[in-house]
Amino acid sequence: MLRSLLLCAVCGSVSVLLPADVWRLWSRWFTDWLGIAAGPASVRLFTKSELSRYTGEKGSPGLYLAILGQVFDVKKGKKHYGPGGSYSFFSGRDACRAFVSGDFTENGLVDDVSGLSPSQILSLHEWLDFYKKEYTFKGKLVGTYYNHNGEPTQVLSDVELAVTQGRKLKAESELENNLFPPCNSEWSSAKGGRVWCSPHSGGVEREWAGVPRKLYRPGSKSHRCVCVRTTGPPSNQPNSAQNRGDLENPSLQEYAGCHSLSVSCALP
């Protein structure tokens, strides 16, 4: 119907047959001119050179940024992304790496996410979800994440795999935090450090307080302070008759000089 209307508007009562490629150009020009939204098959593809013009400066065609190859109109956030804004360095480009690296130098304002951990990639994907919710999607950026036909590249497939891994790690971390909530901690130059447990420590509400222990991950020399149940069966053996909670877990270690059942331990 659109094709008939446009031909009628341009050519009056004259019947005109156009080659398919010419019609596509005409159709795109008229839909933009008339403000008619393009369908899914007409997603606009930007080159890096084209996108670089969308900085919100005087004479620029708009204020856009890209994240993981998806382009968004951020003009409603002009005070942040426009000229002089705190995040103006994101406009006119895909600088997705900086969203999680915090490197806002020219070397850091890039779309290369190689070397980032699955957890960092997941965090970046959550930024993408934010832009999808808050700003208008305008198209795709040809290059790292989409090819010249707008199809996903292998790099984007790798990112999606990392997102899946990141979600798995996040779920495991949340489960671990429920089993072994983080300790409270404090330090002062006068008294030194202290770690302790309470029914609310680590932001995990529970009926027990627990005692501080060092939790080591397999193959790692680093540890974090966690609160450990001292009664009931072990978490991995819920039907056991044991009544020492998770105190016998091999990944846990007591703090030197601290009573094994003390809820508070001083640190040297």
C-alpha positions as CSV (number, residue, x, y, z in Angstrom):
1,M,0.0,0.0,0.0
2,L,2.8,2.4,0.9
3,R,4.4,1.7,-2.5
4,S,1.2,2.6,-4.4
5,L,0.6,5.7,-2.3
6,L,4.1,7.0,-2.9
7,L,4.0,6.4,-6.6
8,C,0.6,8.0,-6.8
9,A,1.9,11.1,-4.8
10,V,5.0,11.4,-7.1
11,C,3.7,10.4,-10.4
12,G,0.0,11.2,-10.3
13,S,-2.0,8.9,-12.5
14,V,1.0,7.6,-14.4
15,S,2.0,4.0,-13.8
16,V,5.7,3.6,-13.2
17,L,7.6,0.4,-12.7
18,L,10.8,0.7,-10.7
19,P,13.7,-1.7,-10.3
20,A,13.8,-3.3,-6.8
21,D,17.0,-1.5,-5.7
22,V,15.7,1.8,-6.9
23,W,12.4,1.2,-5.1
24,R,14.3,0.4,-1.8
25,L,16.1,3.7,-2.0
26,W,12.9,5.6,-2.7
27,S,11.1,3.8,0.0
28,R,13.7,4.5,2.6
29,W,13.9,8.2,1.6
30,F,10.1,8.6,1.8
31,T,9.6,6.8,5.0
32,D,12.3,9.0,6.6
33,W,10.7,12.1,5.1
34,L,7.2,11.2,6.1
35,G,8.2,10.0,9.6
36,I,7.0,6.5,9.0
37,A,8.7,4.0,11.3
38,A,10.8,1.4,9.4
39,G,10.0,-2.2,10.0
40,P,12.3,-4.8,11.5
41,A,13.7,-5.6,8.0
42,S,14.7,-2.0,7.6
43,V,17.0,-1.6,10.6
44,R,19.5,1.1,9.8
45,L,23.2,0.2,9.5
46,F,25.7,2.9,10.6
47,T,29.4,3.0,9.7
48,K,31.8,4.3,12.3
49,S,32.3,7.4,10.2
50,E,28.5,8.1,10.1
51,L,28.0,7.5,13.8
52,S,30.9,9.9,14.6
53,R,28.8,12.8,13.3
54,Y,26.1,12.2,16.0
55,T,27.8,14.0,18.9
56,G,25.1,16.6,19.6
57,E,27.3,19.5,18.7
58,K,26.0,22.3,16.5
59,G,25.4,21.1,13.0
60,S,25.4,17.4,13.9
61,P,22.4,15.3,12.9
62,G,21.7,14.1,16.5
63,L,23.1,12.7,19.7
64,Y,23.7,8.9,19.4
65,L,25.9,6.3,21.1
66,A,26.4,2.6,20.6
67,I,27.0,-0.2,23.0
68,L,27.9,-3.7,21.8
69,G,27.1,-2.6,18.3
70,Q,23.5,-1.3,19.0
71,V,22.9,2.4,18.4
72,F,20.7,4.5,20.6
73,D,19.4,8.1,20.5
74,V,20.4,9.6,23.8
75,K,19.2,13.2,23.2
76,K,16.9,13.0,26.2
77,G,20.1,12.6,28.3
78,K,21.8,15.5,26.6
79,K,23.0,17.0,29.9
80,H,25.1,13.8,30.4
81,Y,26.0,12.8,26.8
82,G,26.0,16.1,25.0
83,P,28.9,18.6,24.6
84,G,30.2,19.5,28.0
85,G,28.4,16.6,29.7
86,S,30.1,14.2,32.1
87,Y,29.8,11.4,29.6
88,S,30.1,13.2,26.3
89,F,33.1,11.0,25.4
90,F,30.6,8.1,24.8
91,S,28.7,10.0,22.1
92,G,29.2,9.3,18.4
93,R,30.9,5.9,19.0
94,D,30.8,2.5,20.6
95,A,33.1,2.7,23.6
96,C,31.5,-0.2,25.4
97,R,34.7,-1.4,27.1
98,A,34.9,1.7,29.1
99,F,31.5,1.0,30.7
100,V,33.1,-1.7,32.8
101,S,36.9,-0.9,32.7
102,G,36.5,2.7,33.9
103,D,39.3,3.7,31.4
104,F,38.1,6.9,29.8
105,T,41.2,7.6,27.8
106,E,41.2,7.3,24.1
107,N,42.9,3.9,24.4
108,G,40.1,2.8,26.7
109,L,37.1,4.2,24.7
110,V,36.9,1.3,22.3
111,D,34.5,-1.5,21.5
112,D,37.1,-4.3,22.0
113,V,36.0,-6.3,25.0
114,S,38.7,-9.0,24.7
115,G,40.2,-10.0,28.0
116,L,37.2,-9.0,30.1
117,S,35.9,-11.6,32.5
118,P,32.4,-13.2,32.1
119,S,31.3,-11.1,35.1
120,Q,32.4,-7.9,33.4
121,I,30.7,-8.9,30.1
122,L,27.5,-9.6,32.1
123,S,27.7,-6.1,33.6
124,L,28.2,-4.6,30.2
125,H,25.2,-6.5,28.9
126,E,23.2,-5.1,31.8
127,W,24.2,-1.6,30.6
128,L,22.8,-2.6,27.2
129,D,19.5,-3.6,28.8
130,F,19.4,-0.2,30.5
131,Y,19.8,1.6,27.2
132,K,17.1,-0.6,25.6
133,K,14.8,0.4,28.3
134,E,15.6,4.1,28.6
135,Y,16.5,5.2,25.1
136,T,15.4,4.8,21.5
137,F,17.1,2.1,19.4
138,K,18.2,3.6,16.0
139,G,20.1,0.8,14.3
140,K,23.3,-1.3,14.3
141,L,26.9,-0.3,13.9
142,V,28.8,-2.2,11.2
143,G,32.1,-3.5,12.4
144,T,33.0,-5.5,15.5
145,Y,29.5,-6.9,16.3
146,Y,27.5,-6.7,13.1
147,N,28.6,-7.2,9.5
148,H,27.6,-5.2,6.5
149,N,24.3,-7.1,6.3
150,G,23.5,-6.3,9.9
151,E,24.1,-9.9,10.9
152,P,25.8,-10.8,14.2
153,T,29.5,-11.5,14.0
154,Q,31.5,-14.3,15.7
155,V,32.6,-11.7,18.3
156,L,29.0,-11.0,19.3
157,S,28.4,-14.8,19.6
158,D,31.4,-15.0,21.9
159,V,30.0,-12.1,24.0
160,E,26.7,-13.9,24.3
161,L,28.5,-17.0,25.4
162,A,30.4,-15.0,28.0
163,V,27.1,-13.4,29.2
164,T,25.7,-16.9,29.8
165,Q,28.9,-17.8,31.8
166,G,28.6,-14.6,33.7
167,R,25.0,-15.4,34.7
168,K,26.0,-18.8,35.9
169,L,28.9,-17.4,38.0
170,K,26.5,-14.7,39.4
171,A,24.0,-17.4,40.4
172,E,26.8,-19.5,42.0
173,S,28.1,-16.4,43.9
174,E,24.6,-15.6,45.2
175,L,24.2,-19.2,46.4
176,E,27.6,-19.0,48.1
177,N,26.7,-15.8,49.8
178,N,23.6,-17.3,51.2
179,L,25.5,-20.3,52.5
180,F,28.5,-18.2,53.6
181,P,27.4,-14.6,54.1
182,P,30.2,-12.0,54.2
183,C,31.5,-10.8,57.6
184,N,31.2,-7.3,58.9
185,S,34.6,-5.6,59.2
186,E,36.3,-2.5,60.5
187,W,39.8,-1.1,60.8
188,S,41.4,1.8,62.6
189,S,45.0,2.9,63.1
190,A,44.5,2.9,66.8
191,K,42.8,-0.5,67.3
192,G,43.7,-2.4,64.1
193,G,41.1,-4.6,62.3
194,R,38.2,-6.7,63.4
195,V,35.7,-9.0,61.6
196,W,32.5,-10.2,63.2
197,C,29.2,-11.9,62.4
198,S,25.6,-11.0,63.0
199,P,22.2,-12.1,61.7
200,H,22.4,-9.3,59.2
201,S,26.0,-9.3,58.1
202,G,26.7,-9.2,54.4
203,G,23.2,-8.0,53.8
204,V,21.9,-11.6,54.2
205,E,19.0,-11.8,56.6
206,R,19.0,-15.1,58.6
207,E,18.2,-16.6,61.9
208,W,21.8,-17.4,62.8
209,A,24.9,-15.2,63.3
210,G,27.7,-17.6,62.7
211,V,31.4,-17.3,63.3
212,P,34.1,-15.7,61.1
213,R,36.2,-18.0,58.9
214,K,38.5,-17.5,55.9
215,L,37.0,-19.0,52.8
216,Y,39.4,-20.1,50.1
217,R,38.5,-20.8,46.5
218,P,40.0,-24.0,45.0
219,G,43.5,-23.2,43.6
220,S,43.5,-19.7,45.0
221,K,45.7,-18.3,47.8
222,S,43.4,-15.4,48.4
223,H,40.4,-15.6,50.8
224,R,37.4,-13.6,52.0
225,C,35.8,-13.5,55.5
226,V,32.5,-15.4,55.7
227,C,30.1,-16.2,58.5
228,V,29.7,-19.9,59.1
229,R,26.9,-21.8,60.8
230,T,27.9,-23.7,63.9
231,T,24.9,-26.0,64.4
232,G,22.8,-28.3,62.3
233,P,23.9,-30.6,59.4
234,P,26.4,-29.4,56.8
235,S,24.9,-27.5,53.9
236,N,26.0,-30.2,51.4
237,Q,24.7,-33.0,53.6
238,P,21.2,-31.9,54.8
239,N,20.2,-35.4,56.1
240,S,23.4,-35.8,58.1
241,A,23.2,-36.4,61.9
242,Q,26.1,-34.0,62.4
243,N,25.5,-30.9,64.5
244,R,28.4,-28.6,63.7
245,G,27.0,-26.7,60.7
246,D,29.6,-26.0,58.1
247,L,32.6,-25.8,60.5
248,E,34.2,-28.9,58.9
249,N,34.1,-27.5,55.3
250,P,37.7,-28.0,53.9
251,S,37.6,-24.6,52.2
252,L,37.4,-22.8,55.5
253,Q,40.2,-21.8,57.8
254,E,40.1,-20.3,61.3
255,Y,41.6,-16.9,62.1
256,A,44.8,-17.3,64.1
257,G,44.4,-16.3,67.8
258,C,40.6,-16.3,67.6
259,H,38.5,-18.7,69.6
260,S,36.8,-21.2,67.2
261,L,33.3,-20.2,68.3
262,S,33.8,-16.5,68.8
263,V,31.5,-14.3,66.7
264,S,34.3,-11.6,66.6
265,C,38.0,-11.9,65.7
266,A,40.7,-9.3,66.0
267,L,43.1,-8.9,63.0
268,P,46.8,-8.2,63.5
